[in-house]
Amino acid sequence: MNQRELEQKTKAVKRYGGTSLIVIERTYDPSIIENTIKPKNKDPLESSPGYIGYLWKGKDSLNRAPDELIPLDFTPIYLPYPDDWKKMFGTKGFLIAMHVPISFVKDKNRITRTLYHIAKTGINIKKE
């Protein structure tokens, strides 16, 4: 880790108390690949397998926010994903993760449990 990266990490820890990565949603729509910013590191041995990139505000060519780039089949990971949607795209699923402040992690667990209980009710994700 170089000096600049170390300074940025220190600032983030001071501001947010550190960050945590949480997986929030999934999609099977391959258009997400076109909308992500590709990793700077081109060496496949140094990047994570399956990592396609990230979304960042203002980095899109049309200056769209990340929530405007997410496909319509974007579904919380704890809710059932319709089989006919999987067949429609014919791709492997893409997980969408988010960096959040450490202080949010305790709320993440509550949200996760709530989504899990909603999924047990037999919700139809295709309905609004």
Biotite code that builds the C-alpha atoms (Angstrom):
import biotite.structure as struc

atoms = struc.array([
    struc.Atom([0.000, 0.000, 0.000], chain_id="A", res_id=1, res_name="MET", atom_name="CA", element="C"),
    struc.Atom([1.514, 3.336, -1.017], chain_id="A", res_id=2, res_name="ASN", atom_name="CA", element="C"),
    struc.Atom([1.464, 6.547, 1.046], chain_id="A", res_id=3, res_name="GLN", atom_name="CA", element="C"),
    struc.Atom([-1.567, 8.046, -0.755], chain_id="A", res_id=4, res_name="ARG", atom_name="CA", element="C"),
    struc.Atom([-3.695, 4.918, -0.246], chain_id="A", res_id=5, res_name="GLU", atom_name="CA", element="C"),
    struc.Atom([-2.702, 4.831, 3.411], chain_id="A", res_id=6, res_name="LEU", atom_name="CA", element="C"),
    struc.Atom([-3.730, 8.485, 3.884], chain_id="A", res_id=7, res_name="GLU", atom_name="CA", element="C"),
    struc.Atom([-7.079, 7.886, 2.150], chain_id="A", res_id=8, res_name="GLN", atom_name="CA", element="C"),
    struc.Atom([-7.787, 4.869, 4.339], chain_id="A", res_id=9, res_name="LYS", atom_name="CA", element="C"),
    struc.Atom([-6.884, 6.830, 7.483], chain_id="A", res_id=10, res_name="THR", atom_name="CA", element="C"),
    struc.Atom([-9.249, 9.661, 6.450], chain_id="A", res_id=11, res_name="LYS", atom_name="CA", element="C"),
    struc.Atom([-12.056, 7.166, 5.794], chain_id="A", res_id=12, res_name="ALA", atom_name="CA", element="C"),
    struc.Atom([-11.564, 5.539, 9.192], chain_id="A", res_id=13, res_name="VAL", atom_name="CA", element="C"),
    struc.Atom([-11.679, 8.961, 10.885], chain_id="A", res_id=14, res_name="LYS", atom_name="CA", element="C"),
    struc.Atom([-14.786, 10.027, 8.949], chain_id="A", res_id=15, res_name="ARG", atom_name="CA", element="C"),
    struc.Atom([-16.804, 6.811, 8.959], chain_id="A", res_id=16, res_name="TYR", atom_name="CA", element="C"),
    struc.Atom([-15.201, 4.645, 11.593], chain_id="A", res_id=17, res_name="GLY", atom_name="CA", element="C"),
    struc.Atom([-13.957, 2.418, 8.771], chain_id="A", res_id=18, res_name="GLY", atom_name="CA", element="C"),
    struc.Atom([-15.971, 0.736, 6.042], chain_id="A", res_id=19, res_name="THR", atom_name="CA", element="C"),
    struc.Atom([-17.593, -2.619, 5.614], chain_id="A", res_id=20, res_name="SER", atom_name="CA", element="C"),
    struc.Atom([-18.572, -4.366, 2.407], chain_id="A", res_id=21, res_name="LEU", atom_name="CA", element="C"),
    struc.Atom([-22.097, -5.767, 2.293], chain_id="A", res_id=22, res_name="ILE", atom_name="CA", element="C"),
    struc.Atom([-23.824, -7.678, -0.499], chain_id="A", res_id=23, res_name="VAL", atom_name="CA", element="C"),
    struc.Atom([-27.254, -6.187, -0.997], chain_id="A", res_id=24, res_name="ILE", atom_name="CA", element="C"),
    struc.Atom([-28.729, -7.199, -4.326], chain_id="A", res_id=25, res_name="GLU", atom_name="CA", element="C"),
    struc.Atom([-28.402, -9.420, -7.363], chain_id="A", res_id=26, res_name="ARG", atom_name="CA", element="C"),
    struc.Atom([-29.170, -9.168, -11.035], chain_id="A", res_id=27, res_name="THR", atom_name="CA", element="C"),
    struc.Atom([-28.871, -11.481, -14.017], chain_id="A", res_id=28, res_name="TYR", atom_name="CA", element="C"),
    struc.Atom([-29.006, -8.650, -16.568], chain_id="A", res_id=29, res_name="ASP", atom_name="CA", element="C"),
    struc.Atom([-25.634, -8.477, -18.393], chain_id="A", res_id=30, res_name="PRO", atom_name="CA", element="C"),
    struc.Atom([-26.104, -4.725, -19.004], chain_id="A", res_id=31, res_name="SER", atom_name="CA", element="C"),
    struc.Atom([-24.616, -4.170, -15.548], chain_id="A", res_id=32, res_name="ILE", atom_name="CA", element="C"),
    struc.Atom([-21.226, -5.045, -17.075], chain_id="A", res_id=33, res_name="ILE", atom_name="CA", element="C"),
    struc.Atom([-21.485, -2.150, -19.525], chain_id="A", res_id=34, res_name="GLU", atom_name="CA", element="C"),
    struc.Atom([-22.368, 0.296, -16.741], chain_id="A", res_id=35, res_name="ASN", atom_name="CA", element="C"),
    struc.Atom([-19.555, -0.529, -14.328], chain_id="A", res_id=36, res_name="THR", atom_name="CA", element="C"),
    struc.Atom([-16.193, 1.151, -14.112], chain_id="A", res_id=37, res_name="ILE", atom_name="CA", element="C"),
    struc.Atom([-13.597, -1.476, -14.886], chain_id="A", res_id=38, res_name="LYS", atom_name="CA", element="C"),
    struc.Atom([-10.841, -2.236, -12.363], chain_id="A", res_id=39, res_name="PRO", atom_name="CA", element="C"),
    struc.Atom([-7.622, -0.287, -12.930], chain_id="A", res_id=40, res_name="LYS", atom_name="CA", element="C"),
    struc.Atom([-5.561, -3.420, -12.444], chain_id="A", res_id=41, res_name="ASN", atom_name="CA", element="C"),
    struc.Atom([-5.628, -5.333, -15.734], chain_id="A", res_id=42, res_name="LYS", atom_name="CA", element="C"),
    struc.Atom([-3.674, -8.345, -14.454], chain_id="A", res_id=43, res_name="ASP", atom_name="CA", element="C"),
    struc.Atom([-6.249, -11.146, -13.914], chain_id="A", res_id=44, res_name="PRO", atom_name="CA", element="C"),
    struc.Atom([-4.016, -12.772, -11.291], chain_id="A", res_id=45, res_name="LEU", atom_name="CA", element="C"),
    struc.Atom([-4.219, -9.659, -9.092], chain_id="A", res_id=46, res_name="GLU", atom_name="CA", element="C"),
    struc.Atom([-7.973, -9.107, -9.344], chain_id="A", res_id=47, res_name="SER", atom_name="CA", element="C"),
    struc.Atom([-10.747, -11.104, -7.714], chain_id="A", res_id=48, res_name="SER", atom_name="CA", element="C"),
    struc.Atom([-12.350, -13.746, -9.942], chain_id="A", res_id=49, res_name="PRO", atom_name="CA", element="C"),
    struc.Atom([-15.737, -12.578, -11.127], chain_id="A", res_id=50, res_name="GLY", atom_name="CA", element="C"),
    struc.Atom([-15.163, -8.941, -10.155], chain_id="A", res_id=51, res_name="TYR", atom_name="CA", element="C"),
    struc.Atom([-16.477, -6.795, -12.999], chain_id="A", res_id=52, res_name="ILE", atom_name="CA", element="C"),
    struc.Atom([-16.081, -3.315, -11.541], chain_id="A", res_id=53, res_name="GLY", atom_name="CA", element="C"),
    struc.Atom([-17.945, -0.718, -9.544], chain_id="A", res_id=54, res_name="TYR", atom_name="CA", element="C"),
    struc.Atom([-20.501, 2.061, -9.797], chain_id="A", res_id=55, res_name="LEU", atom_name="CA", element="C"),
    struc.Atom([-19.610, 5.582, -8.698], chain_id="A", res_id=56, res_name="TRP", atom_name="CA", element="C"),
    struc.Atom([-21.525, 8.840, -8.778], chain_id="A", res_id=57, res_name="LYS", atom_name="CA", element="C"),
    struc.Atom([-20.412, 11.091, -11.616], chain_id="A", res_id=58, res_name="GLY", atom_name="CA", element="C"),
    struc.Atom([-18.191, 8.460, -13.272], chain_id="A", res_id=59, res_name="LYS", atom_name="CA", element="C"),
    struc.Atom([-20.793, 7.387, -15.845], chain_id="A", res_id=60, res_name="ASP", atom_name="CA", element="C"),
    struc.Atom([-20.375, 8.869, -19.337], chain_id="A", res_id=61, res_name="SER", atom_name="CA", element="C"),
    struc.Atom([-23.855, 10.431, -19.007], chain_id="A", res_id=62, res_name="LEU", atom_name="CA", element="C"),
    struc.Atom([-23.147, 11.552, -15.400], chain_id="A", res_id=63, res_name="ASN", atom_name="CA", element="C"),
    struc.Atom([-25.892, 9.315, -13.959], chain_id="A", res_id=64, res_name="ARG", atom_name="CA", element="C"),
    struc.Atom([-26.030, 8.277, -10.317], chain_id="A", res_id=65, res_name="ALA", atom_name="CA", element="C"),
    struc.Atom([-25.376, 4.580, -9.464], chain_id="A", res_id=66, res_name="PRO", atom_name="CA", element="C"),
    struc.Atom([-29.043, 3.961, -8.654], chain_id="A", res_id=67, res_name="ASP", atom_name="CA", element="C"),
    struc.Atom([-29.938, 5.005, -12.224], chain_id="A", res_id=68, res_name="GLU", atom_name="CA", element="C"),
    struc.Atom([-27.555, 2.409, -13.682], chain_id="A", res_id=69, res_name="LEU", atom_name="CA", element="C"),
    struc.Atom([-28.896, -0.614, -11.859], chain_id="A", res_id=70, res_name="ILE", atom_name="CA", element="C"),
    struc.Atom([-31.002, -3.010, -14.030], chain_id="A", res_id=71, res_name="PRO", atom_name="CA", element="C"),
    struc.Atom([-34.741, -3.441, -13.484], chain_id="A", res_id=72, res_name="LEU", atom_name="CA", element="C"),
    struc.Atom([-34.379, -7.008, -12.210], chain_id="A", res_id=73, res_name="ASP", atom_name="CA", element="C"),
    struc.Atom([-32.320, -5.745, -9.266], chain_id="A", res_id=74, res_name="PHE", atom_name="CA", element="C"),
    struc.Atom([-33.589, -7.894, -6.363], chain_id="A", res_id=75, res_name="THR", atom_name="CA", element="C"),
    struc.Atom([-32.561, -8.024, -2.686], chain_id="A", res_id=76, res_name="PRO", atom_name="CA", element="C"),
    struc.Atom([-30.516, -11.168, -2.093], chain_id="A", res_id=77, res_name="ILE", atom_name="CA", element="C"),
    struc.Atom([-32.850, -12.491, 0.589], chain_id="A", res_id=78, res_name="TYR", atom_name="CA", element="C"),
    struc.Atom([-35.936, -12.411, -1.632], chain_id="A", res_id=79, res_name="LEU", atom_name="CA", element="C"),
    struc.Atom([-36.609, -15.182, -4.184], chain_id="A", res_id=80, res_name="PRO", atom_name="CA", element="C"),
    struc.Atom([-35.476, -14.446, -7.739], chain_id="A", res_id=81, res_name="TYR", atom_name="CA", element="C"),
    struc.Atom([-37.984, -15.636, -10.401], chain_id="A", res_id=82, res_name="PRO", atom_name="CA", element="C"),
    struc.Atom([-36.759, -18.616, -12.453], chain_id="A", res_id=83, res_name="ASP", atom_name="CA", element="C"),
    struc.Atom([-38.222, -17.272, -15.702], chain_id="A", res_id=84, res_name="ASP", atom_name="CA", element="C"),
    struc.Atom([-36.130, -14.109, -15.305], chain_id="A", res_id=85, res_name="TRP", atom_name="CA", element="C"),
    struc.Atom([-32.988, -16.246, -14.923], chain_id="A", res_id=86, res_name="LYS", atom_name="CA", element="C"),
    struc.Atom([-33.876, -18.124, -18.097], chain_id="A", res_id=87, res_name="LYS", atom_name="CA", element="C"),
    struc.Atom([-34.606, -14.876, -19.949], chain_id="A", res_id=88, res_name="MET", atom_name="CA", element="C"),
    struc.Atom([-31.065, -13.560, -19.427], chain_id="A", res_id=89, res_name="PHE", atom_name="CA", element="C"),
    struc.Atom([-29.238, -16.897, -19.577], chain_id="A", res_id=90, res_name="GLY", atom_name="CA", element="C"),
    struc.Atom([-26.252, -15.542, -17.617], chain_id="A", res_id=91, res_name="THR", atom_name="CA", element="C"),
    struc.Atom([-24.724, -16.183, -14.251], chain_id="A", res_id=92, res_name="LYS", atom_name="CA", element="C"),
    struc.Atom([-25.953, -13.855, -11.543], chain_id="A", res_id=93, res_name="GLY", atom_name="CA", element="C"),
    struc.Atom([-24.136, -10.672, -10.616], chain_id="A", res_id=94, res_name="PHE", atom_name="CA", element="C"),
    struc.Atom([-23.996, -9.652, -6.970], chain_id="A", res_id=95, res_name="LEU", atom_name="CA", element="C"),
    struc.Atom([-24.040, -5.981, -6.154], chain_id="A", res_id=96, res_name="ILE", atom_name="CA", element="C"),
    struc.Atom([-22.173, -4.978, -3.021], chain_id="A", res_id=97, res_name="ALA", atom_name="CA", element="C"),
    struc.Atom([-21.866, -1.672, -1.268], chain_id="A", res_id=98, res_name="MET", atom_name="CA", element="C"),
    struc.Atom([-19.283, -0.069, 0.991], chain_id="A", res_id=99, res_name="HIS", atom_name="CA", element="C"),
    struc.Atom([-21.014, 1.316, 4.060], chain_id="A", res_id=100, res_name="VAL", atom_name="CA", element="C"),
    struc.Atom([-19.764, 2.994, 7.248], chain_id="A", res_id=101, res_name="PRO", atom_name="CA", element="C"),
    struc.Atom([-19.060, 0.596, 10.109], chain_id="A", res_id=102, res_name="ILE", atom_name="CA", element="C"),
    struc.Atom([-21.802, 2.327, 12.096], chain_id="A", res_id=103, res_name="SER", atom_name="CA", element="C"),
    struc.Atom([-24.369, 1.000, 9.565], chain_id="A", res_id=104, res_name="PHE", atom_name="CA", element="C"),
    struc.Atom([-23.450, -2.671, 10.044], chain_id="A", res_id=105, res_name="VAL", atom_name="CA", element="C"),
    struc.Atom([-25.677, -3.059, 13.116], chain_id="A", res_id=106, res_name="LYS", atom_name="CA", element="C"),
    struc.Atom([-28.624, -1.762, 11.045], chain_id="A", res_id=107, res_name="ASP", atom_name="CA", element="C"),
    struc.Atom([-27.690, -4.063, 8.168], chain_id="A", res_id=108, res_name="LYS", atom_name="CA", element="C"),
    struc.Atom([-28.346, -7.087, 10.359], chain_id="A", res_id=109, res_name="ASN", atom_name="CA", element="C"),
    struc.Atom([-31.818, -5.788, 11.253], chain_id="A", res_id=110, res_name="ARG", atom_name="CA", element="C"),
    struc.Atom([-32.602, -5.108, 7.571], chain_id="A", res_id=111, res_name="ILE", atom_name="CA", element="C"),
    struc.Atom([-31.319, -8.571, 6.614], chain_id="A", res_id=112, res_name="THR", atom_name="CA", element="C"),
    struc.Atom([-33.589, -10.257, 9.160], chain_id="A", res_id=113, res_name="ARG", atom_name="CA", element="C"),
    struc.Atom([-36.578, -8.201, 7.954], chain_id="A", res_id=114, res_name="THR", atom_name="CA", element="C"),
    struc.Atom([-35.960, -9.192, 4.315], chain_id="A", res_id=115, res_name="LEU", atom_name="CA", element="C"),
    struc.Atom([-35.572, -12.823, 5.346], chain_id="A", res_id=116, res_name="TYR", atom_name="CA", element="C"),
    struc.Atom([-38.956, -12.744, 7.126], chain_id="A", res_id=117, res_name="HIS", atom_name="CA", element="C"),
    struc.Atom([-40.591, -11.071, 4.105], chain_id="A", res_id=118, res_name="ILE", atom_name="CA", element="C"),
    struc.Atom([-39.207, -13.829, 1.857], chain_id="A", res_id=119, res_name="ALA", atom_name="CA", element="C"),
    struc.Atom([-40.820, -16.476, 4.081], chain_id="A", res_id=120, res_name="LYS", atom_name="CA", element="C"),
    struc.Atom([-44.270, -14.943, 3.425], chain_id="A", res_id=121, res_name="THR", atom_name="CA", element="C"),
    struc.Atom([-44.107, -16.099, -0.204], chain_id="A", res_id=122, res_name="GLY", atom_name="CA", element="C"),
    struc.Atom([-43.853, -12.608, -1.715], chain_id="A", res_id=123, res_name="ILE", atom_name="CA", element="C"),
    struc.Atom([-44.079, -12.324, -5.509], chain_id="A", res_id=124, res_name="ASN", atom_name="CA", element="C"),
    struc.Atom([-41.105, -10.186, -6.504], chain_id="A", res_id=125, res_name="ILE", atom_name="CA", element="C"),
    struc.Atom([-42.648, -9.483, -9.923], chain_id="A", res_id=126, res_name="LYS", atom_name="CA", element="C"),
    struc.Atom([-45.379, -7.352, -8.374], chain_id="A", res_id=127, res_name="LYS", atom_name="CA", element="C"),
    struc.Atom([-44.689, -3.765, -7.403], chain_id="A", res_id=128, res_name="GLU", atom_name="CA", element="C"),
])
